[in-house]
């Protein structure tokens, strides 16, 4: 009990907690948003972590932190803190700084993909080749009536799936990528794909409801993957399936610059925990065979229940 009160008895640590209400953040994100030195931020994060008020995940040389409201005393105090965070000008300014930071990152990402769209398939496959996973991905997708692909890229997957699915929607943040996808699909005689420009972290999906949503090698580009998945569930019809294929967690830090990756892949446990947290059921996972020369891929899927299930961890 005393450890919790000690952790909360500091204005800087309260600002850290307020910032983490917006999602999982790296130390670099936090230091920039709060305009504080890394050693100071790291010291306060350590105290919060030891009090079990936040959790930590390491990715290469980076560490990511998120709120952990499971501690009983903290769970009782948390609603009062949230109310303070929502109305205090200082916390709102910190939040605005974070929004500007993340939007700047997204703009840099868009510019990167616009620049490399014509060579993207070659670039990504040569720099970090993956073991074969597409056969299993197609099996998991099956033959739904409607499908939404987030991060459609150059349209390679949509082209393969188009013959079996009557309603296809593809969304990508890069206009240049969409042009590549549109050209590919037109050359293949595919006319029923609806390609749209959009950022997966700020999607306005309206009343879209589809049978299947696919994120194929795209989630590791998201600043806040869990928030993306929460949005995706809203676009799934009851009984619909979300399918993710992504890099198994690795240690190749260089991909952050070379391929504009934010995350160094994911563990199976992390992805399954996120799908569970957003309310999906019938969870399944598989990892492609290990290959010393190729990056392994993890595939996970989950089904939206027929009856509404409240997202876990929502406050």
C-alpha positions, 0 to 999 in steps of 0.5 A, spaced: 500 500 500 505 504 501 509 503 495 503 505 491 502 511 495 509 513 494 509 512 487 503 516 486 506 522 490 510 525 485 507 530 480 512 527 474 509 520 475 502 523 475 504 526 468 507 519 466 500 515 468 496 521 464 500 520 458 500 512 458 492 513 458 493 514 451 496 507 449 503 504 450 509 508 449 516 508 448 521 512 453 523 516 447 515 518 446 515 520 453 521 524 453 519 528 447 512 529 449 514 531 456 520 535 454 524 531 460 531 528 460 531 520 459 535 519 465 529 523 469 524 519 466 527 512 466 527 513 474 520 515 475 518 509 470 522 504 474 518 507 481 511 506 477 514 499 475 516 497 481 509 499 484 506 495 479 502 501 476 505 500 469 508 494 465 514 494 461 516 490 454 522 490 451 523 490 443 531 490 441 534 496 445 527 500 446 522 499 452 515 500 451 510 502 457 503 501 458 498 502 464 497 496 469 490 497 473 490 490 476 493 492 482 487 493 487 488 499 491 490 503 484 484 500 481 480 504 486 484 510 485 484 510 478 477 513 476 479 519 480 485 520 477 482 519 470 477 525 472 483 529 474 487 528 468 481 529 463 480 536 466 487 539 468 490 544 463 497 541 464 495 534 463 491 536 457 498 540 454 502 533 455 496 529 451 497 535 445 504 534 445 503 527 444 498 527 439 503 532 435 509 527 436 505 521 433 502 525 427 509 527 425 511 520 425 505 518 421 507 523 416 514 521 416 511 514 415 507 516 409 512 520 406 517 513 406 512 509 403 510 514 398 517 514 396 518 507 396 512 504 393 514 502 386 520 498 389 516 496 396 515 489 394 522 488 392 525 492 398 521 488 403 522 481 401 530 482 400 531 486 406 528 482 411 525 475 407 520 471 411 519 464 411 513 461 407 506 463 410 501 465 405 498 458 404 496 458 411 494 466 411 489 464 405 487 458 409 485 462 415 482 467 411 477 462 407 472 465 402 468 470 406 463 474 402 466 481 404 473 482 406 477 489 409 485 489 408 488 494 412 495 496 409 493 494 402 500 496 400 501 494 392 495 490 392 498 483 392 494 479 397 487 482 394 489 480 387 490 473 390 483 473 394 479 477 389 476 471 385 473 468 391 470 474 395 465 479 392 466 485 396 473 487 397 476 493 401 483 495 401 485 501 405 492 504 405 495 511 408 500 512 402 497 514 396 503 512 392 501 505 394 494 505 392 496 507 385 500 501 385 495 497 388 490 500 383 494 499 377 496 491 379 488 490 380 486 493 373 491 489 369 489 483 372 482 485 370 479 486 377 474 491 378 470 490 384 476 492 389 474 499 393 481 502 394 481 508 400 486 512 403 486 512 410 491 511 416 489 505 420 490 509 427 485 514 425 480 510 421 473 513 420 470 506 418 463 509 418 458 503 418 462 498 414 461 491 417 465 485 413 466 478 414 473 478 415 479 483 416 486 482 414 492 485 417 498 482 413 505 485 415 502 491 417 501 492 424 508 493 426 508 499 423 503 502 428 505 506 433 499 503 438 497 497 435 492 495 441 488 501 439 488 499 432 485 492 433 480 496 437 478 500 431 478 493 427 473 490 431 468 495 430 468 494 423 467 486 424 460 483 423 458 479 429 461 472 427 466 475 423 474 474 423 480 478 424 486 475 421 493 478 423 500 476 419 506 479 422 513 478 424 515 474 430 519 478 435 526 479 432 532 483 434 533 487 428 533 494 430 536 496 423 529 495 420 526 501 424 530 506 419 530 501 413 523 499 413 520 504 417 518 499 422 516 501 429 515 494 432 520 489 432 515 484 430 511 481 436 510 474 440 505 470 440 503 471 447 502 479 446 498 478 439 493 473 443 493 477 449 491 483 445 485 479 441 483 477 448 483 484 450 479 487 444 473 482 446 475 476 440 474 469 441 476 462 438 483 465 438 488 461 434 495 462 433 501 459 429 508 460 427 512 459 421 517 454 421 524 456 423 529 458 418 536 461 419 536 465 413 528 467 413 524 471 418 519 467 422 512 469 421 506 469 427 499 468 424 493 469 429 486 470 428 480 471 433 472 471 432 467 477 434 462 474 438 455 474 436 453 478 442 457 484 444 462 483 449 465 489 453 472 490 451 477 488 457 481 494 460 476 500 458 475 505 463 
